[in-house]
């Protein structure tokens, strides 16, 4: 499953540089699928359920605290043994997203798609 950042986030920013997929953004920031990945052209995310332009700017998922884009989060599978955002978070607000359940095989496949 993907990781989410809860409302307990203190906006310290420790998580953002740790993400190998560039899936973490500051609250209120627009984001792109292509940022920090090798995605180009059209991309169909498993969580968004539609095809989008990888270079198109997307609306922020959260306006107040850092957030994680589920279609870019691989729980660091293929990079690290554990999610790095959770490992560095001083208030333990990076937790499993119960609404986005994915197997290890699915997370590794997503990693391969994001980083050709």
BAKOL-219073 format. One record per residue: residue number from 1; z, y, x of N, C-alpha, C in turn; residue in one letter. Coordinates in steps of 0.02 Angstrom, whole numbers, plus 50000, padded with zeros to 5 digits. Example, Ala and Ser with C-alpha at 12.3 -4.5 7.8 and 13.67 -1.06 7.14 Angstrom:
<tornus>
> 1  50390  49716  50660  50390  49775  50615  50390  49835  50660  a $
> 2  50354  49888  50642  50357  49947  50684  50394  50002  50645  s $
</tornus>
This chain:
<tornus>
> 1  50000  49941  50042  50000  50000  50000  50000  50062  50044  x $
> 2  49979  50116  50017  49979  50179  50053  50051  50205  50056  x $
> 3  50060  50256  50096  50125  50290  50102  50120  50355  50064  x $
> 4  50175  50376  50034  50179  50442  50002  50236  50481  50035  x $
> 5  50233  50546  50027  50287  50590  50050  50322  50617  49988  x $
> 6  50387  50606  49985  50425  50626  49926  50442  50701  49927  x $
> 7  50469  50724  49872  50488  50794  49866  50546  50813  49911  x $
> 8  50578  50764  49943  50632  50778  49990  50605  50804  50057  x $
> 9  50540  50806  50065  50508  50830  50126  50534  50901  50142  x $
> 10  50551  50911  50206  50575  50977  50228  50520  51017  50263  x $
> 11  50458  50993  50258  50400  51027  50287  50406  51040  50362  x $
> 12  50434  50991  50397  50442  51000  50470  50376  50988  50507  x $
> 13  50331  50949  50476  50266  50936  50507  50265  50882  50560  x $
> 14  50320  50847  50570  50323  50794  50621  50273  50738  50607  x $
> 15  50259  50724  50545  50216  50669  50526  50142  50682  50539  x $
> 16  50120  50742  50528  50048  50758  50529  50013  50737  50594  x $
> 17  50037  50755  50653  50001  50736  50713  50005  50662  50730  x $
> 18  50050  50625  50698  50058  50554  50712  50007  50510  50676  x $
> 19  49974  50536  50625  49929  50496  50583  49863  50484  50618  x $
> 20  49846  50420  50632  49782  50406  50666  49721  50416  50622  x $
> 21  49731  50424  50557  49675  50434  50510  49669  50506  50486  x $
> 22  49711  50549  50510  49713  50618  50486  49718  50619  50410  x $
> 23  49764  50578  50383  49773  50573  50311  49828  50618  50285  x $
> 24  49864  50652  50330  49921  50694  50310  49902  50767  50316  x $
> 25  49918  50804  50263  49901  50875  50260  49961  50916  50237  x $
> 26  49964  50977  50259  50017  51023  50238  50007  51041  50164  x $
> 27  50061  51049  50129  50056  51067  50058  50011  51127  50048  x $
> 28  49967  51123  49999  49921  51178  49983  49856  51178  50023  x $
> 29  49851  51135  50073  49791  51133  50115  49737  51089  50084  x $
> 30  49675  51115  50085  49618  51074  50064  49605  51023  50118  x $
> 31  49570  50969  50101  49558  50915  50148  49489  50885  50138  x $
> 32  49466  50848  50190  49401  50815  50189  49410  50743  50212  x $
> 33  49370  50697  50185  49371  50628  50207  49347  50623  50279  x $
> 34  49302  50667  50300  49274  50664  50367  49322  50686  50422  x $
> 35  49374  50724  50405  49421  50748  50455  49460  50690  50486  x $
> 36  49453  50683  50552  49489  50631  50588  49462  50561  50580  x $
> 37  49403  50555  50549  49371  50490  50539  49299  50495  50563  x $
> 38  49263  50440  50559  49192  50441  50576  49148  50442  50513  x $
> 39  49178  50456  50456  49140  50457  50393  49090  50514  50392  x $
> 40  49030  50498  50368  48977  50548  50360  48941  50532  50295  x $
> 41  48912  50582  50264  48873  50570  50203  48916  50550  50145  x $
> 42  48892  50504  50105  48928  50482  50045  48982  50431  50062  x $
> 43  49037  50436  50026  49093  50390  50036  49121  50372  49967  x $
> 44  49135  50308  49957  49166  50286  49895  49235  50260  49911  x $
> 45  49285  50295  49889  49353  50276  49901  49378  50226  49849  x $
> 46  49418  50179  49871  49444  50129  49824  49494  50159  49775  x $
> 47  49528  50212  49794  49578  50242  49750  49549  50298  49706  x $
> 48  49498  50332  49731  49469  50385  49689  49418  50358  49640  x $
> 49  49389  50300  49656  49345  50266  49609  49278  50301  49597  x $
> 50  49258  50343  49643  49193  50376  49636  49166  50391  49706  x $
> 51  49101  50406  49709  49069  50423  49772  49071  50498  49781  x $
> 52  49090  50519  49841  49095  50590  49857  49063  50603  49925  x $
> 53  49050  50666  49939  49025  50688  50004  49085  50690  50052  x $
> 54  49081  50654  50107  49136  50650  50154  49154  50718  50184  x $
> 55  49106  50764  50185  49118  50831  50213  49139  50882  50161  x $
> 56  49143  50862  50098  49163  50909  50045  49238  50922  50048  x $
> 57  49256  50984  50035  49327  51001  50033  49356  50978  49966  x $
> 58  49416  50950  49969  49451  50926  49909  49513  50967  49897  x $
> 59  49532  50970  49834  49592  51007  49814  49654  50975  49845  x $
> 60  49704  51014  49861  49767  50986  49886  49798  50938  49836  x $
> 61  49828  50885  49860  49863  50837  49817  49932  50864  49799  x $
> 62  49961  50904  49843  50026  50935  49830  50024  51006  49855  x $
> 63  50054  51051  49820  50054  51121  49840  50115  51141  49881  x $
> 64  50168  51102  49876  50232  51122  49905  50252  51086  49969  x $
> 65  50237  51021  49973  50258  50983  50032  50198  50946  50061  x $
> 66  50207  50922  50122  50154  50883  50153  50136  50825  50107  x $
> 67  50074  50802  50111  50051  50747  50069  50005  50702  50108  x $
> 68  49996  50641  50083  49953  50591  50114  49897  50573  50066  x $
> 69  49835  50574  50091  49777  50554  50051  49774  50478  50050  x $
> 70  49784  50447  49992  49787  50373  49989  49725  50338  50016  x $
> 71  49666  50366  50004  49604  50334  50028  49595  50339  50103  x $
> 72  49637  50378  50137  49634  50382  50210  49693  50347  50243  x $
> 73  49744  50330  50205  49804  50298  50233  49794  50223  50241  x $
> 74  49806  50199  50301  49802  50127  50315  49870  50099  50336  x $
> 75  49923  50138  50326  49990  50120  50349  49989  50107  50424  x $
> 76  49943  50136  50459  49933  50130  50531  49912  50060  50553  x $
> 77  49892  50017  50505  49868  49950  50521  49808  49956  50568  x $
> 78  49807  49916  50620  49754  49919  50669  49765  49970  50724  x $
> 79  49818  50010  50717  49836  50060  50767  49906  50048  50794  x $
> 80  49954  50038  50749  50025  50032  50767  50057  49977  50725  x $
> 81  50116  49957  50746  50153  49904  50710  50187  49928  50647  x $
> 82  50196  49994  50640  50229  50022  50582  50198  50090  50567  x $
> 83  50205  50114  50505  50180  50181  50488  50215  50234  50531  x $
> 84  50176  50271  50568  50205  50320  50614  50236  50379  50579  x $
> 85  50211  50397  50521  50241  50452  50484  50313  50436  50466  x $
> 86  50325  50374  50443  50392  50353  50425  50437  50348  50486  x $
> 87  50408  50327  50542  50447  50320  50603  50473  50386  50630  x $
> 88  50436  50440  50620  50457  50505  50648  50490  50551  50597  x $
> 89  50488  50533  50533  50515  50577  50481  50591  50582  50487  x $
> 90  50617  50643  50495  50689  50651  50503  50729  50643  50439  x $
> 91  50696  50645  50381  50732  50639  50318  50710  50578  50277  x $
> 92  50673  50533  50309  50651  50470  50277  50617  50480  50209  x $
> 93  50570  50528  50207  50535  50541  50144  50465  50511  50143  x $
> 94  50445  50475  50195  50381  50440  50196  50395  50368  50175  x $
> 95  50375  50352  50113  50392  50286  50085  50330  50252  50056  x $
> 96  50336  50188  50041  50281  50151  50010  50263  50182  49943  x $
> 97  50199  50188  49930  50174  50213  49865  50164  50153  49819  x $
> 98  50210  50144  49773  50208  50087  49727  50146  50088  49682  x $
> 99  50113  50146  49676  50053  50152  49633  49989  50133  49670  x $
> 100  49992  50126  49736  49933  50109  49776  49950  50048  49818  x $
> 101  49942  49989  49788  49959  49926  49821  49897  49897  49853  x $
> 102  49901  49885  49919  49846  49857  49957  49873  49803  50004  x $
> 103  49833  49751  50014  49852  49698  50060  49838  49721  50132  x $
> 104  49865  49684  50180  49851  49699  50250  49776  49695  50264  x $
> 105  49743  49645  50235  49671  49637  50244  49633  49698  50216  x $
> 106  49654  49723  50159  49622  49782  50130  49634  49844  50173  x $
> 107  49694  49851  50200  49709  49908  50243  49668  49905  50308  x $
> 108  49661  49846  50336  49621  49839  50397  49547  49852  50383  x $
> 109  49522  49830  50325  49453  49845  50305  49443  49920  50296  x $
> 110  49493  49953  50267  49488  50026  50258  49486  50060  50326  x $
> 111  49527  50036  50373  49527  50064  50441  49458  50058  50472  x $
> 112  49426  50000  50464  49359  49989  50492  49308  50036  50459  x $
> 113  49315  50049  50395  49270  50095  50360  49280  50167  50385  x $
> 114  49342  50187  50395  49356  50255  50417  49336  50268  50489  x $
> 115  49338  50216  50530  49326  50223  50601  49272  50174  50623  x $
> 116  49209  50190  50609  49153  50146  50625  49145  50138  50700  x $
</tornus>
